[in-house]
Amino acid sequence: MKKILSLILSMLVVCSLVACGNSTTSTSSSSSSSTGTEKLIMCTNAEFPPYEYKEGGDFKGIDVEIANKIGEKLGCEIEILDIAFDSLIPTVNSGKADFAMAGMTITEDRKENVDFTDTYQNAVQAIIVPINSEIVDSNDMYDKKIGVQLGTTGDIYCTDDFGDENISRYPKIVDGVQAMKTGSIDACVVDDQVAKAVVAGDEGSFKILESPYAEEEYAIAVKKGNSELLDKLNGVIKEMKSNGELKAIVDKYIQ
Ligand code: GLN
């Protein structure tokens, strides 16, 4: 009897490991691991409030909560790997993480390297300037110095529009915002909610321009061809959209 029970138990463990697409195994993304941990590894760049940030050593934010719900629904533990934004796609492709979730915008170029789930959130690229700046919209930015976060769509689009020589790239946008204080750059381009959080954290110093710079959609990235995980994530996103769970998480952070 005991033997049968333990056999059933071990079968269950194997099944759930397959369900999680565990990336702790080095050779396959869907076989059982010797440690027996059921987990999905999410890579992110926790410098992006309110989507992902650290508070007292804990990961917080919209993406973190959505990921935890994904874990709950798929019966997996979620482990978070906090890395530079421009390392996210290579990390997913190397198999060191199962998915990247970092307020990541779907772009045609990125689609060549990873597969994206359905959109879970719309966003815009906003322009932050010092409170007394005369810049009104992006048309005034052609001869200006612009700060962006390295490897983001803000970086890609601004480099295209305003020229590489006018772009200063920072690992985190708060460093760019500090550079505006010292006058070494004139504006920063970053996702709207992040812009709001940064501006609110330094009251009276900066403003966000009314007209947005670009419109975008966020999605989760998985390794190209990992349709098993992609389908599961899409299933969870669909469910969370229709039962209000997604909105409830977003509303906690964005008023
Ligand atoms: N949405 C932007 C992008 O995908 C920025 C994301 C981020 O910095 N975390 O490039």
py3Dmol code that shows the C-alpha trace and the ligand (Angstrom):
import py3Dmol

protein = """\
ATOM      1  CA  MET A   1       0.000   0.000   0.000  1.00  0.00           C
ATOM      2  CA  LYS A   2       2.750   2.392   1.019  1.00  0.00           C
ATOM      3  CA  LYS A   3       4.613   1.572  -2.176  1.00  0.00           C
ATOM      4  CA  ILE A   4       1.595   2.339  -4.337  1.00  0.00           C
ATOM      5  CA  LEU A   5       1.054   5.594  -2.495  1.00  0.00           C
ATOM      6  CA  SER A   6       4.616   6.718  -2.963  1.00  0.00           C
ATOM      7  CA  LEU A   7       4.447   5.705  -6.615  1.00  0.00           C
ATOM      8  CA  ILE A   8       1.335   7.805  -7.097  1.00  0.00           C
ATOM      9  CA  LEU A   9       2.974  10.666  -5.206  1.00  0.00           C
ATOM     10  CA  SER A  10       6.106  10.585  -7.297  1.00  0.00           C
ATOM     11  CA  MET A  11       4.021  10.455 -10.468  1.00  0.00           C
ATOM     12  CA  LEU A  12       2.126  13.494  -9.277  1.00  0.00           C
ATOM     13  CA  VAL A  13       5.377  15.360  -8.656  1.00  0.00           C
ATOM     14  CA  VAL A  14       6.642  14.532 -12.126  1.00  0.00           C
ATOM     15  CA  CYS A  15       3.341  15.624 -13.675  1.00  0.00           C
ATOM     16  CA  SER A  16       3.320  18.943 -11.897  1.00  0.00           C
ATOM     17  CA  LEU A  17       6.952  19.558 -12.796  1.00  0.00           C
ATOM     18  CA  VAL A  18       6.068  19.091 -16.440  1.00  0.00           C
ATOM     19  CA  ALA A  19       3.162  21.474 -15.953  1.00  0.00           C
ATOM     20  CA  CYS A  20       5.532  24.140 -14.643  1.00  0.00           C
ATOM     21  CA  GLY A  21       8.038  23.859 -17.440  1.00  0.00           C
ATOM     22  CA  ASN A  22      10.750  23.953 -14.841  1.00  0.00           C
ATOM     23  CA  SER A  23      13.856  25.731 -16.065  1.00  0.00           C
ATOM     24  CA  THR A  24      16.053  24.565 -13.197  1.00  0.00           C
ATOM     25  CA  THR A  25      17.026  21.652 -15.398  1.00  0.00           C
ATOM     26  CA  SER A  26      19.830  22.575 -17.718  1.00  0.00           C
ATOM     27  CA  THR A  27      18.985  20.432 -20.712  1.00  0.00           C
ATOM     28  CA  SER A  28      15.221  20.528 -20.999  1.00  0.00           C
ATOM     29  CA  SER A  29      12.621  23.071 -20.079  1.00  0.00           C
ATOM     30  CA  SER A  30       9.954  20.535 -19.359  1.00  0.00           C
ATOM     31  CA  SER A  31      11.410  17.577 -17.489  1.00  0.00           C
ATOM     32  CA  SER A  32      11.619  16.947 -13.781  1.00  0.00           C
ATOM     33  CA  SER A  33      14.479  18.413 -11.823  1.00  0.00           C
ATOM     34  CA  SER A  34      16.628  16.506  -9.415  1.00  0.00           C
ATOM     35  CA  THR A  35      15.885  19.040  -6.655  1.00  0.00           C
ATOM     36  CA  GLY A  36      12.165  18.368  -6.957  1.00  0.00           C
ATOM     37  CA  THR A  37      11.262  22.070  -6.791  1.00  0.00           C
ATOM     38  CA  GLU A  38       8.311  23.048  -8.901  1.00  0.00           C
ATOM     39  CA  LYS A  39       9.001  26.491 -10.150  1.00  0.00           C
ATOM     40  CA  LEU A  40       8.887  28.957 -12.945  1.00  0.00           C
ATOM     41  CA  ILE A  41      11.676  31.478 -13.111  1.00  0.00           C
ATOM     42  CA  MET A  42      10.630  34.985 -14.066  1.00  0.00           C
ATOM     43  CA  CYS A  43      13.276  37.488 -15.000  1.00  0.00           C
ATOM     44  CA  THR A  44      12.579  41.171 -14.541  1.00  0.00           C
ATOM     45  CA  ASN A  45      14.281  44.486 -13.921  1.00  0.00           C
ATOM     46  CA  ALA A  46      12.977  45.658 -10.547  1.00  0.00           C
ATOM     47  CA  GLU A  47      13.639  49.333 -11.204  1.00  0.00           C
ATOM     48  CA  PHE A  48      10.283  50.009 -12.743  1.00  0.00           C
ATOM     49  CA  PRO A  49       7.575  51.065 -10.277  1.00  0.00           C
ATOM     50  CA  PRO A  50       4.664  50.396 -10.119  1.00  0.00           C
ATOM     51  CA  TYR A  51       5.250  47.297 -12.300  1.00  0.00           C
ATOM     52  CA  GLU A  52       8.289  45.914 -10.457  1.00  0.00           C
ATOM     53  CA  TYR A  53      10.385  47.319  -7.656  1.00  0.00           C
ATOM     54  CA  LYS A  54      11.962  46.253  -4.404  1.00  0.00           C
ATOM     55  CA  GLU A  55      10.696  47.253  -1.012  1.00  0.00           C
ATOM     56  CA  GLY A  56      12.636  46.124   2.034  1.00  0.00           C
ATOM     57  CA  GLY A  57      14.159  43.256   0.070  1.00  0.00           C
ATOM     58  CA  ASP A  58      10.790  42.053  -1.288  1.00  0.00           C
ATOM     59  CA  PHE A  59       9.680  42.255  -4.898  1.00  0.00           C
ATOM     60  CA  LYS A  60       6.515  44.263  -5.338  1.00  0.00           C
ATOM     61  CA  GLY A  61       4.390  45.610  -8.169  1.00  0.00           C
ATOM     62  CA  ILE A  62       1.778  44.809 -10.796  1.00  0.00           C
ATOM     63  CA  ASP A  63       3.914  42.323 -12.739  1.00  0.00           C
ATOM     64  CA  VAL A  64       5.052  40.598  -9.554  1.00  0.00           C
ATOM     65  CA  GLU A  65       1.436  40.130  -8.423  1.00  0.00           C
ATOM     66  CA  ILE A  66       0.340  38.902 -11.840  1.00  0.00           C
ATOM     67  CA  ALA A  67       3.257  36.452 -11.855  1.00  0.00           C
ATOM     68  CA  ASN A  68       2.295  35.197  -8.411  1.00  0.00           C
ATOM     69  CA  LYS A  69      -1.266  34.623  -9.655  1.00  0.00           C
ATOM     70  CA  ILE A  70       0.186  32.715 -12.631  1.00  0.00           C
ATOM     71  CA  GLY A  71       2.132  30.583 -10.168  1.00  0.00           C
ATOM     72  CA  GLU A  72      -0.974  29.993  -8.087  1.00  0.00           C
ATOM     73  CA  LYS A  73      -3.068  28.988 -11.089  1.00  0.00           C
ATOM     74  CA  LEU A  74      -0.418  26.733 -12.644  1.00  0.00           C
ATOM     75  CA  GLY A  75       0.580  25.260  -9.287  1.00  0.00           C
ATOM     76  CA  CYS A  76       4.158  26.524  -9.478  1.00  0.00           C
ATOM     77  CA  GLU A  77       6.425  28.504  -7.240  1.00  0.00           C
ATOM     78  CA  ILE A  78       7.604  31.723  -8.915  1.00  0.00           C
ATOM     79  CA  GLU A  79      11.259  32.609  -8.509  1.00  0.00           C
ATOM     80  CA  ILE A  80      12.306  36.130  -9.507  1.00  0.00           C
ATOM     81  CA  LEU A  81      15.596  36.900 -11.179  1.00  0.00           C
ATOM     82  CA  ASP A  82      16.370  40.640 -11.050  1.00  0.00           C
ATOM     83  CA  ILE A  83      18.655  41.643 -13.940  1.00  0.00           C
ATOM     84  CA  ALA A  84      19.328  44.525 -16.327  1.00  0.00           C
ATOM     85  CA  PHE A  85      16.512  45.279 -18.759  1.00  0.00           C
ATOM     86  CA  ASP A  86      18.658  44.606 -21.810  1.00  0.00           C
ATOM     87  CA  SER A  87      19.598  41.141 -20.444  1.00  0.00           C
ATOM     88  CA  LEU A  88      15.989  39.940 -20.190  1.00  0.00           C
ATOM     89  CA  ILE A  89      15.572  38.531 -23.702  1.00  0.00           C
ATOM     90  CA  PRO A  90      18.995  36.796 -23.778  1.00  0.00           C
ATOM     91  CA  THR A  91      18.230  35.270 -20.353  1.00  0.00           C
ATOM     92  CA  VAL A  92      14.920  33.829 -21.558  1.00  0.00           C
ATOM     93  CA  ASN A  93      16.591  32.515 -24.678  1.00  0.00           C
ATOM     94  CA  SER A  94      19.393  30.861 -22.728  1.00  0.00           C
ATOM     95  CA  GLY A  95      16.817  28.992 -20.641  1.00  0.00           C
ATOM     96  CA  LYS A  96      18.002  30.598 -17.379  1.00  0.00           C
ATOM     97  CA  ALA A  97      14.500  31.992 -16.985  1.00  0.00           C
ATOM     98  CA  ASP A  98      11.155  30.695 -18.206  1.00  0.00           C
ATOM     99  CA  PHE A  99       9.657  34.069 -18.942  1.00  0.00           C
ATOM    100  CA  ALA A 100      10.410  37.782 -18.826  1.00  0.00           C
ATOM    101  CA  MET A 101       7.903  40.146 -17.324  1.00  0.00           C
ATOM    102  CA  ALA A 102       9.015  43.729 -16.972  1.00  0.00           C
ATOM    103  CA  GLY A 103       6.479  46.097 -18.449  1.00  0.00           C
ATOM    104  CA  MET A 104       7.932  44.830 -21.682  1.00  0.00           C
ATOM    105  CA  THR A 105       6.525  46.334 -24.857  1.00  0.00           C
ATOM    106  CA  ILE A 106       5.783  44.138 -27.851  1.00  0.00           C
ATOM    107  CA  THR A 107       7.929  45.289 -30.785  1.00  0.00           C
ATOM    108  CA  GLU A 108       8.509  43.737 -34.202  1.00  0.00           C
ATOM    109  CA  ASP A 109      12.264  43.451 -33.521  1.00  0.00           C
ATOM    110  CA  ARG A 110      11.764  41.685 -30.192  1.00  0.00           C
ATOM    111  CA  LYS A 111       9.254  39.346 -31.815  1.00  0.00           C
ATOM    112  CA  GLU A 112      12.097  37.991 -33.908  1.00  0.00           C
ATOM    113  CA  ASN A 113      13.844  36.789 -30.747  1.00  0.00           C
ATOM    114  CA  VAL A 114      11.052  35.815 -28.356  1.00  0.00           C
ATOM    115  CA  ASP A 115       7.371  34.925 -28.409  1.00  0.00           C
ATOM    116  CA  PHE A 116       4.960  37.280 -26.681  1.00  0.00           C
ATOM    117  CA  THR A 117       1.754  36.405 -24.878  1.00  0.00           C
ATOM    118  CA  ASP A 118      -1.416  38.400 -25.425  1.00  0.00           C
ATOM    119  CA  THR A 119      -1.279  41.973 -24.164  1.00  0.00           C
ATOM    120  CA  TYR A 120      -2.031  42.426 -20.483  1.00  0.00           C
ATOM    121  CA  GLN A 121      -1.666  46.190 -20.273  1.00  0.00           C
ATOM    122  CA  ASN A 122      -1.557  49.304 -22.481  1.00  0.00           C
ATOM    123  CA  ALA A 123       0.977  52.032 -21.813  1.00  0.00           C
ATOM    124  CA  VAL A 124       2.530  55.119 -23.358  1.00  0.00           C
ATOM    125  CA  GLN A 125       6.022  56.538 -23.447  1.00  0.00           C
ATOM    126  CA  ALA A 126       5.863  59.795 -21.496  1.00  0.00           C
ATOM    127  CA  ILE A 127       8.219  62.761 -21.543  1.00  0.00           C
ATOM    128  CA  ILE A 128       9.501  64.143 -18.226  1.00  0.00           C
ATOM    129  CA  VAL A 129      11.073  67.611 -18.132  1.00  0.00           C
ATOM    130  CA  PRO A 130      12.199  69.973 -15.346  1.00  0.00           C
ATOM    131  CA  ILE A 131       9.232  71.947 -13.999  1.00  0.00           C
ATOM    132  CA  ASN A 132      10.348  75.200 -15.693  1.00  0.00           C
ATOM    133  CA  SER A 133      11.275  73.646 -19.019  1.00  0.00           C
ATOM    134  CA  GLU A 134      10.058  75.300 -22.212  1.00  0.00           C
ATOM    135  CA  ILE A 135       9.733  71.963 -23.990  1.00  0.00           C
ATOM    136  CA  VAL A 136       6.038  71.487 -24.840  1.00  0.00           C
ATOM    137  CA  ASP A 137       6.089  68.245 -26.815  1.00  0.00           C
ATOM    138  CA  SER A 138       8.441  65.932 -28.695  1.00  0.00           C
ATOM    139  CA  ASN A 139       8.745  68.453 -31.577  1.00  0.00           C
ATOM    140  CA  ASP A 140      10.816  70.651 -29.237  1.00  0.00           C
ATOM    141  CA  MET A 141      13.272  67.840 -28.521  1.00  0.00           C
ATOM    142  CA  TYR A 142      15.329  67.760 -31.717  1.00  0.00           C
ATOM    143  CA  ASP A 143      18.285  69.772 -30.414  1.00  0.00           C
ATOM    144  CA  LYS A 144      17.947  68.573 -26.820  1.00  0.00           C
ATOM    145  CA  LYS A 145      19.747  65.998 -24.665  1.00  0.00           C
ATOM    146  CA  ILE A 146      17.449  63.130 -23.768  1.00  0.00           C
ATOM    147  CA  GLY A 147      17.774  60.504 -21.039  1.00  0.00           C
ATOM    148  CA  VAL A 148      16.389  56.987 -21.454  1.00  0.00           C
ATOM    149  CA  GLN A 149      16.656  53.597 -19.818  1.00  0.00           C
ATOM    150  CA  LEU A 150      19.118  51.390 -21.665  1.00  0.00           C
ATOM    151  CA  GLY A 151      17.546  48.999 -24.183  1.00  0.00           C
ATOM    152  CA  THR A 152      13.968  50.151 -23.666  1.00  0.00           C
ATOM    153  CA  THR A 153      11.540  51.318 -26.329  1.00  0.00           C
ATOM    154  CA  GLY A 154      12.211  54.874 -25.089  1.00  0.00           C
ATOM    155  CA  ASP A 155      15.866  54.286 -26.003  1.00  0.00           C
ATOM    156  CA  ILE A 156      15.076  52.690 -29.374  1.00  0.00           C
ATOM    157  CA  TYR A 157      12.509  55.281 -30.523  1.00  0.00           C
ATOM    158  CA  CYS A 158      14.429  58.336 -29.263  1.00  0.00           C
ATOM    159  CA  THR A 159      17.643  57.128 -30.881  1.00  0.00           C
ATOM    160  CA  ASP A 160      15.738  56.833 -34.172  1.00  0.00           C
ATOM    161  CA  ASP A 161      14.022  60.197 -33.876  1.00  0.00           C
ATOM    162  CA  PHE A 162      16.650  62.408 -32.239  1.00  0.00           C
ATOM    163  CA  GLY A 163      19.997  60.783 -33.094  1.00  0.00           C
ATOM    164  CA  ASP A 164      22.385  58.659 -31.057  1.00  0.00           C
ATOM    165  CA  GLU A 165      24.546  61.688 -30.143  1.00  0.00           C
ATOM    166  CA  ASN A 166      21.632  63.247 -28.210  1.00  0.00           C
ATOM    167  CA  ILE A 167      20.760  60.200 -26.121  1.00  0.00           C
ATOM    168  CA  SER A 168      22.096  59.408 -22.636  1.00  0.00           C
ATOM    169  CA  ARG A 169      21.383  55.867 -21.534  1.00  0.00           C
ATOM    170  CA  TYR A 170      20.992  54.860 -17.880  1.00  0.00           C
ATOM    171  CA  PRO A 171      20.555  51.448 -16.280  1.00  0.00           C
ATOM    172  CA  LYS A 172      17.614  52.932 -14.316  1.00  0.00           C
ATOM    173  CA  ILE A 173      15.571  55.962 -15.252  1.00  0.00           C
ATOM    174  CA  VAL A 174      15.900  57.575 -11.793  1.00  0.00           C
ATOM    175  CA  ASP A 175      19.543  58.190 -12.688  1.00  0.00           C
ATOM    176  CA  GLY A 176      18.385  60.073 -15.794  1.00  0.00           C
ATOM    177  CA  VAL A 177      15.991  62.105 -13.704  1.00  0.00           C
ATOM    178  CA  GLN A 178      18.854  63.037 -11.384  1.00  0.00           C
ATOM    179  CA  ALA A 179      20.881  64.110 -14.442  1.00  0.00           C
ATOM    180  CA  MET A 180      18.059  66.525 -15.352  1.00  0.00           C
ATOM    181  CA  LYS A 181      18.533  68.131 -11.928  1.00  0.00           C
ATOM    182  CA  THR A 182      22.147  68.914 -12.628  1.00  0.00           C
ATOM    183  CA  GLY A 183      21.186  70.189 -16.106  1.00  0.00           C
ATOM    184  CA  SER A 184      23.271  67.652 -18.022  1.00  0.00           C
ATOM    185  CA  ILE A 185      20.178  66.479 -19.925  1.00  0.00           C
ATOM    186  CA  ASP A 186      16.908  68.260 -20.829  1.00  0.00           C
ATOM    187  CA  ALA A 187      14.265  65.529 -20.819  1.00  0.00           C
ATOM    188  CA  CYS A 188      13.677  61.855 -20.045  1.00  0.00           C
ATOM    189  CA  VAL A 189      11.466  59.455 -21.966  1.00  0.00           C
ATOM    190  CA  VAL A 190      10.002  56.540 -20.012  1.00  0.00           C
ATOM    191  CA  ASP A 191       6.756  54.575 -19.641  1.00  0.00           C
ATOM    192  CA  ASP A 192       3.930  56.725 -18.247  1.00  0.00           C
ATOM    193  CA  GLN A 193       3.295  55.011 -14.906  1.00  0.00           C
ATOM    194  CA  VAL A 194       6.990  54.906 -14.130  1.00  0.00           C
ATOM    195  CA  ALA A 195       7.206  58.594 -15.048  1.00  0.00           C
ATOM    196  CA  LYS A 196       4.370  59.342 -12.627  1.00  0.00           C
ATOM    197  CA  ALA A 197       6.041  57.420  -9.818  1.00  0.00           C
ATOM    198  CA  VAL A 198       9.380  59.129 -10.395  1.00  0.00           C
ATOM    199  CA  VAL A 199       7.864  62.619 -10.606  1.00  0.00           C
ATOM    200  CA  ALA A 200       5.727  62.035  -7.498  1.00  0.00           C
ATOM    201  CA  GLY A 201       8.846  60.988  -5.613  1.00  0.00           C
ATOM    202  CA  ASP A 202      10.463  64.388  -6.218  1.00  0.00           C
ATOM    203  CA  GLU A 203       7.588  66.805  -5.846  1.00  0.00           C
ATOM    204  CA  GLY A 204       7.861  70.197  -7.503  1.00  0.00           C
ATOM    205  CA  SER A 205      10.970  69.403  -9.541  1.00  0.00           C
ATOM    206  CA  PHE A 206       9.550  67.876 -12.725  1.00  0.00           C
ATOM    207  CA  LYS A 207       6.470  67.690 -14.927  1.00  0.00           C
ATOM    208  CA  ILE A 208       5.138  65.156 -17.407  1.00  0.00           C
ATOM    209  CA  LEU A 209       4.223  66.612 -20.794  1.00  0.00           C
ATOM    210  CA  GLU A 210       0.598  66.282 -21.805  1.00  0.00           C
ATOM    211  CA  SER A 211       1.085  64.690 -25.196  1.00  0.00           C
ATOM    212  CA  PRO A 212       2.554  61.218 -25.027  1.00  0.00           C
ATOM    213  CA  TYR A 213       5.510  60.258 -27.182  1.00  0.00           C
ATOM    214  CA  ALA A 214       4.408  56.746 -28.227  1.00  0.00           C
ATOM    215  CA  GLU A 215       1.682  54.189 -27.478  1.00  0.00           C
ATOM    216  CA  GLU A 216       2.524  50.610 -26.569  1.00  0.00           C
ATOM    217  CA  GLU A 217       1.311  47.264 -25.298  1.00  0.00           C
ATOM    218  CA  TYR A 218       2.903  45.139 -22.583  1.00  0.00           C
ATOM    219  CA  ALA A 219       3.150  41.351 -22.764  1.00  0.00           C
ATOM    220  CA  ILE A 220       5.119  38.474 -21.245  1.00  0.00           C
ATOM    221  CA  ALA A 221       8.031  37.077 -23.279  1.00  0.00           C
ATOM    222  CA  VAL A 222       8.931  33.380 -23.499  1.00  0.00           C
ATOM    223  CA  LYS A 223      11.639  31.562 -25.410  1.00  0.00           C
ATOM    224  CA  LYS A 224      10.796  31.355 -29.105  1.00  0.00           C
ATOM    225  CA  GLY A 225       8.844  28.185 -29.804  1.00  0.00           C
ATOM    226  CA  ASN A 226       7.883  27.457 -26.190  1.00  0.00           C
ATOM    227  CA  SER A 227       4.234  27.208 -27.149  1.00  0.00           C
ATOM    228  CA  GLU A 228       3.437  24.985 -24.175  1.00  0.00           C
ATOM    229  CA  LEU A 229       4.230  27.745 -21.702  1.00  0.00           C
ATOM    230  CA  LEU A 230       2.887  30.466 -24.011  1.00  0.00           C
ATOM    231  CA  ASP A 231      -0.509  28.763 -24.175  1.00  0.00           C
ATOM    232  CA  LYS A 232      -0.629  28.354 -20.407  1.00  0.00           C
ATOM    233  CA  LEU A 233       0.259  32.002 -19.819  1.00  0.00           C
ATOM    234  CA  ASN A 234      -2.321  33.131 -22.368  1.00  0.00           C
ATOM    235  CA  GLY A 235      -4.898  30.974 -20.619  1.00  0.00           C
ATOM    236  CA  VAL A 236      -4.151  32.650 -17.287  1.00  0.00           C
ATOM    237  CA  ILE A 237      -4.147  36.154 -18.806  1.00  0.00           C
ATOM    238  CA  LYS A 238      -7.500  35.467 -20.462  1.00  0.00           C
ATOM    239  CA  GLU A 239      -8.975  34.189 -17.214  1.00  0.00           C
ATOM    240  CA  MET A 240      -7.598  37.111 -15.197  1.00  0.00           C
ATOM    241  CA  LYS A 241      -8.995  39.582 -17.732  1.00  0.00           C
ATOM    242  CA  SER A 242     -12.468  38.082 -17.728  1.00  0.00           C
ATOM    243  CA  ASN A 243     -12.852  37.535 -13.978  1.00  0.00           C
ATOM    244  CA  GLY A 244     -11.550  40.979 -12.989  1.00  0.00           C
ATOM    245  CA  GLU A 245      -8.399  39.731 -11.213  1.00  0.00           C
ATOM    246  CA  LEU A 246      -6.130  41.632 -13.574  1.00  0.00           C
ATOM    247  CA  LYS A 247      -8.001  44.896 -13.149  1.00  0.00           C
ATOM    248  CA  ALA A 248      -8.022  44.472  -9.364  1.00  0.00           C
ATOM    249  CA  ILE A 249      -4.213  44.187  -9.330  1.00  0.00           C
ATOM    250  CA  VAL A 250      -3.729  47.165 -11.674  1.00  0.00           C
ATOM    251  CA  ASP A 251      -6.191  49.308  -9.662  1.00  0.00           C
ATOM    252  CA  LYS A 252      -4.199  48.652  -6.485  1.00  0.00           C
ATOM    253  CA  TYR A 253      -1.218  50.431  -8.012  1.00  0.00           C
ATOM    254  CA  ILE A 254      -2.676  52.846 -10.573  1.00  0.00           C
ATOM    255  CA  GLN A 255      -5.440  55.284  -9.581  1.00  0.00           C
TER     256      GLN A 255
END
"""
ligand_1 = """\
10
LIG
N 8.132 49.311 -21.929
C 9.505 49.599 -22.137
C 10.126 48.531 -23.003
O 9.611 47.472 -23.126
C 10.296 49.750 -20.828
C 10.267 48.563 -19.955
C 11.201 48.649 -18.737
O 12.071 49.493 -18.642
N 11.042 47.768 -17.796
O 11.152 48.746 -23.563
"""
view = py3Dmol.view(width=600, height=400)
view.addModel(protein, "pdb")
view.setStyle({"model": 0}, {"cartoon": {"style": "trace"}})
view.addModel(ligand_1, "xyz")
view.setStyle({"model": 1}, {"stick": {}})
view.zoomTo()
view.show()
